[in-house]
Amino acid sequence: MNPITPISTVDLHCHSSVSDGTLTPTEVVERAHKNGVEMLALTDHDNTDGLREAQACADQLGLQLIPGVEISTSWSDRLFHVVGLGIDSAHQPLQDGLVILREQRVGRAEKIADRLHKAGIEGTLERATELTEGGMITRTHFARVLLERGLGKDMRHIFKHYLVSGKPGYVKMTWADLSEAVRWIHEAGGVAVLAHPLRYQLTGSWLRKVLTAFSGFGGDAIEVVCGSHTAQENMTCAGYAARYQLKGSVGSDFHDPSIRYISLGRLAALPADIEPVWKHW
Protein backbone atom coordinates (compact mmCIF):
# COMPACT_ATOMS: atom_id res chain seq x y z
CA MET A 1 0.00 0.00 0.00
CA ASN A 2 1.08 3.53 -0.57
CA PRO A 3 2.50 5.52 2.35
CA ILE A 4 0.01 7.63 4.28
CA THR A 5 0.54 11.36 3.84
CA PRO A 6 -0.96 14.28 5.79
CA ILE A 7 -4.28 15.71 4.71
CA SER A 8 -6.75 18.09 6.31
CA THR A 9 -9.56 18.47 3.79
CA VAL A 10 -11.95 15.61 4.72
CA ASP A 11 -13.37 14.78 8.14
CA LEU A 12 -16.43 12.53 8.25
CA HIS A 13 -16.89 11.93 11.97
CA CYS A 14 -17.37 14.61 14.62
CA HIS A 15 -19.74 15.63 17.40
CA SER A 16 -21.45 18.79 18.63
CA SER A 17 -23.25 19.80 21.81
CA VAL A 18 -26.37 18.13 20.40
CA SER A 19 -24.82 14.89 21.70
CA ASP A 20 -21.56 14.78 23.67
CA GLY A 21 -19.43 17.45 22.03
CA THR A 22 -18.67 20.77 23.73
CA LEU A 23 -19.12 23.06 20.69
CA THR A 24 -22.39 24.01 19.02
CA PRO A 25 -22.97 22.78 15.45
CA THR A 26 -22.06 26.26 14.19
CA GLU A 27 -18.85 26.29 16.20
CA VAL A 28 -17.89 22.83 14.94
CA VAL A 29 -18.32 23.90 11.31
CA GLU A 30 -16.42 27.14 11.88
CA ARG A 31 -13.55 25.29 13.55
CA ALA A 32 -13.42 22.72 10.76
CA HIS A 33 -13.33 25.46 8.13
CA LYS A 34 -10.55 27.27 10.01
CA ASN A 35 -8.56 24.01 10.05
CA GLY A 36 -8.83 23.65 6.29
CA VAL A 37 -11.59 21.03 6.13
CA GLU A 38 -13.47 21.16 2.83
CA MET A 39 -15.82 18.21 3.39
CA LEU A 40 -17.27 17.64 6.86
CA ALA A 41 -19.86 15.25 8.31
CA LEU A 42 -21.57 16.09 11.58
CA THR A 43 -22.33 12.71 13.18
CA ASP A 44 -23.87 13.22 16.59
CA HIS A 45 -24.74 10.14 18.63
CA ASP A 46 -28.25 8.88 17.79
CA ASN A 47 -29.35 12.43 16.93
CA THR A 48 -29.60 14.59 13.80
CA ASP A 49 -30.98 17.75 15.43
CA GLY A 50 -27.81 19.74 14.76
CA LEU A 51 -27.73 19.24 11.01
CA ARG A 52 -29.91 22.21 10.02
CA GLU A 53 -27.79 24.66 12.02
CA ALA A 54 -24.57 23.10 10.73
CA GLN A 55 -25.81 23.28 7.13
CA ALA A 56 -26.64 26.98 7.42
CA CYS A 57 -23.12 27.74 8.66
CA ALA A 58 -21.52 25.49 6.02
CA ASP A 59 -23.43 27.27 3.26
CA GLN A 60 -22.12 30.62 4.46
CA LEU A 61 -18.52 29.37 4.57
CA GLY A 62 -18.58 27.38 1.34
CA LEU A 63 -17.85 24.09 3.13
CA GLN A 64 -19.45 20.85 1.91
CA LEU A 65 -21.48 19.36 4.77
CA ILE A 66 -22.42 15.69 4.62
CA PRO A 67 -25.48 14.95 6.80
CA GLY A 68 -24.63 12.17 9.20
CA VAL A 69 -25.32 10.36 12.45
CA GLU A 70 -23.50 7.85 14.66
CA ILE A 71 -25.77 5.00 15.71
CA SER A 72 -25.25 2.87 18.82
CA THR A 73 -25.58 -0.80 17.88
CA SER A 74 -25.22 -4.22 19.44
CA TRP A 75 -23.89 -7.39 17.87
CA SER A 76 -23.01 -10.59 19.68
CA ASP A 77 -23.57 -8.83 23.02
CA ARG A 78 -21.03 -6.11 22.23
CA LEU A 79 -21.31 -2.39 21.46
CA PHE A 80 -20.37 -1.06 18.01
CA HIS A 81 -20.84 2.39 16.52
CA VAL A 82 -22.01 2.77 12.93
CA VAL A 83 -21.75 6.13 11.19
CA GLY A 84 -24.40 6.91 8.60
CA LEU A 85 -23.21 9.35 5.92
CA GLY A 86 -25.22 11.15 3.26
CA ILE A 87 -28.51 10.35 4.99
CA ASP A 88 -31.88 11.96 4.50
CA SER A 89 -32.37 13.08 8.08
CA ALA A 90 -36.12 13.45 7.50
CA HIS A 91 -36.53 9.73 6.79
CA GLN A 92 -39.12 8.65 9.35
CA PRO A 93 -38.03 5.04 10.03
CA LEU A 94 -34.53 6.31 10.81
CA GLN A 95 -35.88 8.97 13.14
CA ASP A 96 -38.20 6.48 14.84
CA GLY A 97 -35.21 4.28 15.62
CA LEU A 98 -33.13 7.19 16.90
CA VAL A 99 -35.93 8.29 19.24
CA ILE A 100 -35.88 4.86 20.89
CA LEU A 101 -32.10 5.00 21.31
CA ARG A 102 -32.28 8.44 22.90
CA GLU A 103 -34.92 7.21 25.34
CA GLN A 104 -32.59 4.35 26.25
CA ARG A 105 -29.82 6.87 26.94
CA VAL A 106 -32.02 8.70 29.44
CA GLY A 107 -32.70 5.46 31.28
CA ARG A 108 -29.00 4.59 31.25
CA ALA A 109 -28.09 8.01 32.68
CA GLU A 110 -30.36 7.42 35.67
CA LYS A 111 -28.78 4.02 36.28
CA ILE A 112 -25.23 5.45 35.97
CA ALA A 113 -26.06 8.12 38.55
CA ASP A 114 -27.53 5.50 40.87
CA ARG A 115 -24.43 3.29 40.60
CA LEU A 116 -22.12 6.23 41.22
CA HIS A 117 -24.25 7.24 44.22
CA LYS A 118 -23.81 3.76 45.67
CA ALA A 119 -20.05 4.20 45.16
CA GLY A 120 -20.17 7.38 47.23
CA ILE A 121 -20.26 9.89 44.36
CA GLU A 122 -23.44 11.90 44.74
CA GLY A 123 -25.38 14.37 42.59
CA THR A 124 -23.90 13.38 39.24
CA LEU A 125 -27.16 13.24 37.29
CA GLU A 126 -28.07 16.84 38.07
CA ARG A 127 -24.67 18.20 37.06
CA ALA A 128 -24.42 15.94 33.98
CA THR A 129 -27.82 17.21 32.86
CA GLU A 130 -26.66 20.81 33.27
CA LEU A 131 -23.62 20.08 31.09
CA THR A 132 -25.81 18.88 28.23
CA GLU A 133 -27.20 22.43 27.87
CA GLY A 134 -30.45 20.94 26.63
CA GLY A 135 -28.82 18.29 24.46
CA MET A 136 -28.70 14.53 24.88
CA ILE A 137 -27.11 13.05 28.00
CA THR A 138 -24.25 10.59 27.49
CA ARG A 139 -21.48 8.90 29.45
CA THR A 140 -19.19 11.73 28.39
CA HIS A 141 -21.22 14.19 30.45
CA PHE A 142 -20.75 12.01 33.54
CA ALA A 143 -17.05 11.80 32.77
CA ARG A 144 -16.87 15.60 32.72
CA VAL A 145 -18.61 15.73 36.11
CA LEU A 146 -16.09 13.30 37.59
CA LEU A 147 -13.23 15.25 36.04
CA GLU A 148 -14.59 18.47 37.56
CA ARG A 149 -14.48 16.78 40.95
CA GLY A 150 -10.83 15.88 40.56
CA LEU A 151 -11.40 12.14 40.33
CA GLY A 152 -9.04 11.67 37.38
CA LYS A 153 -6.32 13.40 35.43
CA ASP A 154 -8.14 13.39 32.07
CA MET A 155 -11.14 11.94 30.26
CA ARG A 156 -9.33 8.73 29.34
CA HIS A 157 -8.47 8.14 33.00
CA ILE A 158 -12.07 8.80 34.09
CA PHE A 159 -13.56 6.38 31.57
CA LYS A 160 -11.00 3.70 32.40
CA HIS A 161 -11.63 3.86 36.15
CA TYR A 162 -15.34 4.67 36.38
CA LEU A 163 -17.36 4.13 33.20
CA VAL A 164 -16.26 0.92 31.49
CA SER A 165 -17.13 -2.70 32.21
CA GLY A 166 -16.39 -3.70 35.78
CA LYS A 167 -16.17 -0.13 37.08
CA PRO A 168 -18.56 1.72 39.43
CA GLY A 169 -20.49 3.72 36.81
CA TYR A 170 -20.78 1.09 34.10
CA VAL A 171 -24.24 0.13 32.88
CA LYS A 172 -24.58 -2.64 30.31
CA MET A 173 -26.93 -1.80 27.43
CA THR A 174 -28.46 -3.48 24.40
CA TRP A 175 -28.74 -1.05 21.50
CA ALA A 176 -30.10 -1.29 17.96
CA ASP A 177 -29.16 -4.50 16.19
CA LEU A 178 -26.19 -3.96 13.89
CA SER A 179 -28.11 -5.19 10.85
CA GLU A 180 -31.05 -2.94 11.75
CA ALA A 181 -28.84 0.16 11.91
CA VAL A 182 -27.34 -0.60 8.50
CA ARG A 183 -30.85 -0.99 7.11
CA TRP A 184 -31.99 2.35 8.59
CA ILE A 185 -29.04 4.11 7.01
CA HIS A 186 -29.54 2.53 3.60
CA GLU A 187 -33.27 3.23 3.58
CA ALA A 188 -32.44 6.86 4.40
CA GLY A 189 -30.24 6.99 1.30
CA GLY A 190 -26.92 6.86 3.15
CA VAL A 191 -23.85 4.67 3.44
CA ALA A 192 -22.97 2.69 6.58
CA VAL A 193 -19.47 3.01 8.05
CA LEU A 194 -18.10 0.98 10.96
CA ALA A 195 -16.56 3.61 13.23
CA HIS A 196 -13.05 3.36 14.78
CA PRO A 197 -12.74 -0.42 14.33
CA LEU A 198 -9.69 -0.77 16.57
CA ARG A 199 -11.27 0.97 19.56
CA TYR A 200 -13.38 -2.00 20.62
CA GLN A 201 -10.43 -3.88 22.13
CA LEU A 202 -11.15 -7.02 20.14
CA THR A 203 -8.81 -9.81 19.24
CA GLY A 204 -8.00 -10.16 15.57
CA SER A 205 -10.31 -13.17 15.38
CA TRP A 206 -13.23 -11.23 16.87
CA LEU A 207 -12.64 -8.22 14.63
CA ARG A 208 -12.69 -10.46 11.58
CA LYS A 209 -16.02 -11.90 12.77
CA VAL A 210 -17.47 -8.41 13.17
CA LEU A 211 -16.27 -7.30 9.74
CA THR A 212 -17.67 -10.46 8.16
CA ALA A 213 -21.05 -9.78 9.77
CA PHE A 214 -21.00 -6.07 8.95
CA SER A 215 -20.12 -6.78 5.32
CA GLY A 216 -22.81 -9.45 5.18
CA PHE A 217 -25.40 -6.97 6.46
CA GLY A 218 -24.54 -4.64 3.58
CA GLY A 219 -22.09 -2.38 5.42
CA ASP A 220 -20.29 -0.10 3.00
CA ALA A 221 -17.08 1.13 4.64
CA ILE A 222 -14.86 1.29 7.70
CA GLU A 223 -12.99 4.20 9.21
CA VAL A 224 -9.50 3.50 7.96
CA VAL A 225 -8.14 6.78 9.31
CA CYS A 226 -9.35 7.81 12.75
CA GLY A 227 -8.25 10.54 15.13
CA SER A 228 -7.30 7.98 17.78
CA HIS A 229 -5.31 5.75 15.41
CA THR A 230 -1.56 5.62 15.01
CA ALA A 231 -0.11 5.57 11.49
CA GLN A 232 0.39 1.80 11.83
CA GLU A 233 -3.22 1.33 12.94
CA ASN A 234 -4.39 3.27 9.88
CA MET A 235 -2.47 0.81 7.72
CA THR A 236 -3.95 -2.13 9.63
CA CYS A 237 -7.46 -0.84 8.95
CA ALA A 238 -6.58 -0.27 5.30
CA GLY A 239 -5.71 -3.95 5.14
CA TYR A 240 -9.08 -4.88 6.60
CA ALA A 241 -10.87 -2.61 4.12
CA ALA A 242 -9.12 -4.31 1.23
CA ARG A 243 -9.72 -7.80 2.60
CA TYR A 244 -13.46 -7.28 3.10
CA GLN A 245 -13.93 -5.11 -0.01
CA LEU A 246 -15.08 -2.13 2.01
CA LYS A 247 -14.59 1.51 1.17
CA GLY A 248 -12.50 3.69 3.44
CA SER A 249 -13.54 6.68 5.51
CA VAL A 250 -11.58 9.37 7.35
CA GLY A 251 -12.90 10.81 10.62
CA SER A 252 -11.38 12.52 13.64
CA ASP A 253 -14.20 11.64 16.09
CA PHE A 254 -13.74 15.18 17.39
CA HIS A 255 -15.63 16.12 20.57
CA ASP A 256 -13.80 18.82 22.46
CA PRO A 257 -11.01 21.27 21.55
CA SER A 258 -9.39 20.69 24.94
CA ILE A 259 -8.63 17.09 23.87
CA ARG A 260 -5.63 18.09 21.82
CA TYR A 261 -4.71 14.69 20.40
CA ILE A 262 -8.00 14.61 18.43
CA SER A 263 -8.48 17.69 16.26
CA LEU A 264 -10.80 18.45 13.36
CA GLY A 265 -9.10 17.89 10.04
CA ARG A 266 -5.69 16.93 11.42
CA LEU A 267 -5.76 13.52 9.79
CA ALA A 268 -3.90 11.36 7.33
CA ALA A 269 -4.95 10.48 3.80
CA LEU A 270 -6.33 7.16 2.77
CA PRO A 271 -3.86 4.89 1.01
CA ALA A 272 -4.33 5.42 -2.71
CA ASP A 273 -5.54 1.84 -3.28
CA ILE A 274 -8.51 2.17 -0.88
CA GLU A 275 -11.66 3.58 -2.47
CA PRO A 276 -12.87 6.65 -0.56
CA VAL A 277 -16.44 6.43 0.72
CA TRP A 278 -16.92 9.98 -0.61
CA LYS A 279 -15.66 9.23 -4.13
CA HIS A 280 -19.01 9.80 -5.86
CA TRP A 281 -20.30 12.67 -3.72
C-alpha positions in Angstrom: 0.0 0.0 0.0 1.1 3.5 -0.6 2.5 5.5 2.3 0.0 7.6 4.3 0.5 11.4 3.8 -1.0 14.3 5.8 -4.3 15.7 4.7 -6.7 18.1 6.3 -9.6 18.5 3.8 -11.9 15.6 4.7 -13.4 14.8 8.1 -16.4 12.5 8.3 -16.9 11.9 12.0 -17.4 14.6 14.6 -19.7 15.6 17.4 -21.4 18.8 18.6 -23.2 19.8 21.8 -26.4 18.1 20.4 -24.8 14.9 21.7 -21.6 14.8 23.7 -19.4 17.5 22.0 -18.7 20.8 23.7 -19.1 23.1 20.7 -22.4 24.0 19.0 -23.0 22.8 15.5 -22.1 26.3 14.2 -18.8 26.3 16.2 -17.9 22.8 14.9 -18.3 23.9 11.3 -16.4 27.1 11.9 -13.6 25.3 13.5 -13.4 22.7 10.8 -13.3 25.5 8.1 -10.6 27.3 10.0 -8.6 24.0 10.1 -8.8 23.6 6.3 -11.6 21.0 6.1 -13.5 21.2 2.8 -15.8 18.2 3.4 -17.3 17.6 6.9 -19.9 15.3 8.3 -21.6 16.1 11.6 -22.3 12.7 13.2 -23.9 13.2 16.6 -24.7 10.1 18.6 -28.2 8.9 17.8 -29.4 12.4 16.9 -29.6 14.6 13.8 -31.0 17.7 15.4 -27.8 19.7 14.8 -27.7 19.2 11.0 -29.9 22.2 10.0 -27.8 24.7 12.0 -24.6 23.1 10.7 -25.8 23.3 7.1 -26.6 27.0 7.4 -23.1 27.7 8.7 -21.5 25.5 6.0 -23.4 27.3 3.3 -22.1 30.6 4.5 -18.5 29.4 4.6 -18.6 27.4 1.3 -17.9 24.1 3.1 -19.5 20.9 1.9 -21.5 19.4 4.8 -22.4 15.7 4.6 -25.5 14.9 6.8 -24.6 12.2 9.2 -25.3 10.4 12.4 -23.5 7.9 14.7 -25.8 5.0 15.7 -25.2 2.9 18.8 -25.6 -0.8 17.9 -25.2 -4.2 19.4 -23.9 -7.4 17.9 -23.0 -10.6 19.7 -23.6 -8.8 23.0 -21.0 -6.1 22.2 -21.3 -2.4 21.5 -20.4 -1.1 18.0 -20.8 2.4 16.5 -22.0 2.8 12.9 -21.8 6.1 11.2 -24.4 6.9 8.6 -23.2 9.4 5.9 -25.2 11.1 3.3 -28.5 10.3 5.0 -31.9 12.0 4.5 -32.4 13.1 8.1 -36.1 13.5 7.5 -36.5 9.7 6.8 -39.1 8.7 9.3 -38.0 5.0 10.0 -34.5 6.3 10.8 -35.9 9.0 13.1 -38.2 6.5 14.8 -35.2 4.3 15.6 -33.1 7.2 16.9 -35.9 8.3 19.2 -35.9 4.9 20.9 -32.1 5.0 21.3 -32.3 8.4 22.9 -34.9 7.2 25.3 -32.6 4.3 26.3 -29.8 6.9 26.9 -32.0 8.7 29.4 -32.7 5.5 31.3 -29.0 4.6 31.3 -28.1 8.0 32.7 -30.4 7.4 35.7 -28.8 4.0 36.3 -25.2 5.4 36.0 -26.1 8.1 38.5 -27.5 5.5 40.9 -24.4 3.3 40.6 -22.1 6.2 41.2 -24.3 7.2 44.2 -23.8 3.8 45.7 -20.1 4.2 45.2 -20.2 7.4 47.2 -20.3 9.9 44.4 -23.4 11.9 44.7 -25.4 14.4 42.6 -23.9 13.4 39.2 -27.2 13.2 37.3 -28.1 16.8 38.1 -24.7 18.2 37.1 -24.4 15.9 34.0 -27.8 17.2 32.9 -26.7 20.8 33.3 -23.6 20.1 31.1 -25.8 18.9 28.2 -27.2 22.4 27.9 -30.5 20.9 26.6 -28.8 18.3 24.5 -28.7 14.5 24.9 -27.1 13.0 28.0 -24.2 10.6 27.5 -21.5 8.9 29.5 -19.2 11.7 28.4 -21.2 14.2 30.5 -20.8 12.0 33.5 -17.0 11.8 32.8 -16.9 15.6 32.7 -18.6 15.7 36.1 -16.1 13.3 37.6 -13.2 15.3 36.0 -14.6 18.5 37.6 -14.5 16.8 41.0 -10.8 15.9 40.6 -11.4 12.1 40.3 -9.0 11.7 37.4 -6.3 13.4 35.4 -8.1 13.4 32.1 -11.1 11.9 30.3 -9.3 8.7 29.3 -8.5 8.1 33.0 -12.1 8.8 34.1 -13.6 6.4 31.6 -11.0 3.7 32.4 -11.6 3.9 36.2 -15.3 4.7 36.4 -17.4 4.1 33.2 -16.3 0.9 31.5 -17.1 -2.7 32.2 -16.4 -3.7 35.8 -16.2 -0.1 37.1 -18.6 1.7 39.4 -20.5 3.7 36.8 -20.8 1.1 34.1 -24.2 0.1 32.9 -24.6 -2.6 30.3 -26.9 -1.8 27.4 -28.5 -3.5 24.4 -28.7 -1.0 21.5 -30.1 -1.3 18.0 -29.2 -4.5 16.2 -26.2 -4.0 13.9 -28.1 -5.2 10.9 -31.0 -2.9 11.8 -28.8 0.2 11.9 -27.3 -0.6 8.5 -30.9 -1.0 7.1 -32.0 2.4 8.6 -29.0 4.1 7.0 -29.5 2.5 3.6 -33.3 3.2 3.6 -32.4 6.9 4.4 -30.2 7.0 1.3 -26.9 6.9 3.2 -23.8 4.7 3.4 -23.0 2.7 6.6 -19.5 3.0 8.0 -18.1 1.0 11.0 -16.6 3.6 13.2 -13.1 3.4 14.8 -12.7 -0.4 14.3 -9.7 -0.8 16.6 -11.3 1.0 19.6 -13.4 -2.0 20.6 -10.4 -3.9 22.1 -11.1 -7.0 20.1 -8.8 -9.8 19.2 -8.0 -10.2 15.6 -10.3 -13.2 15.4 -13.2 -11.2 16.9 -12.6 -8.2 14.6 -12.7 -10.5 11.6 -16.0 -11.9 12.8 -17.5 -8.4 13.2 -16.3 -7.3 9.7 -17.7 -10.5 8.2 -21.0 -9.8 9.8 -21.0 -6.1 9.0 -20.1 -6.8 5.3 -22.8 -9.4 5.2 -25.4 -7.0 6.5 -24.5 -4.6 3.6 -22.1 -2.4 5.4 -20.3 -0.1 3.0 -17.1 1.1 4.6 -14.9 1.3 7.7 -13.0 4.2 9.2 -9.5 3.5 8.0 -8.1 6.8 9.3 -9.4 7.8 12.8 -8.3 10.5 15.1 -7.3 8.0 17.8 -5.3 5.7 15.4 -1.6 5.6 15.0 -0.1 5.6 11.5 0.4 1.8 11.8 -3.2 1.3 12.9 -4.4 3.3 9.9 -2.5 0.8 7.7 -3.9 -2.1 9.6 -7.5 -0.8 8.9 -6.6 -0.3 5.3 -5.7 -4.0 5.1 -9.1 -4.9 6.6 -10.9 -2.6 4.1 -9.1 -4.3 1.2 -9.7 -7.8 2.6 -13.5 -7.3 3.1 -13.9 -5.1 0.0 -15.1 -2.1 2.0 -14.6 1.5 1.2 -12.5 3.7 3.4 -13.5 6.7 5.5 -11.6 9.4 7.4 -12.9 10.8 10.6 -11.4 12.5 13.6 -14.2 11.6 16.1 -13.7 15.2 17.4 -15.6 16.1 20.6 -13.8 18.8 22.5 -11.0 21.3 21.6 -9.4 20.7 24.9 -8.6 17.1 23.9 -5.6 18.1 21.8 -4.7 14.7 20.4 -8.0 14.6 18.4 -8.5 17.7 16.3 -10.8 18.5 13.4 -9.1 17.9 10.0 -5.7 16.9 11.4 -5.8 13.5 9.8 -3.9 11.4 7.3 -4.9 10.5 3.8 -6.3 7.2 2.8 -3.9 4.9 1.0 -4.3 5.4 -2.7 -5.5 1.8 -3.3 -8.5 2.2 -0.9 -11.7 3.6 -2.5 -12.9 6.6 -0.6 -16.4 6.4 0.7 -16.9 10.0 -0.6 -15.7 9.2 -4.1 -19.0 9.8 -5.9 -20.3 12.7 -3.7 
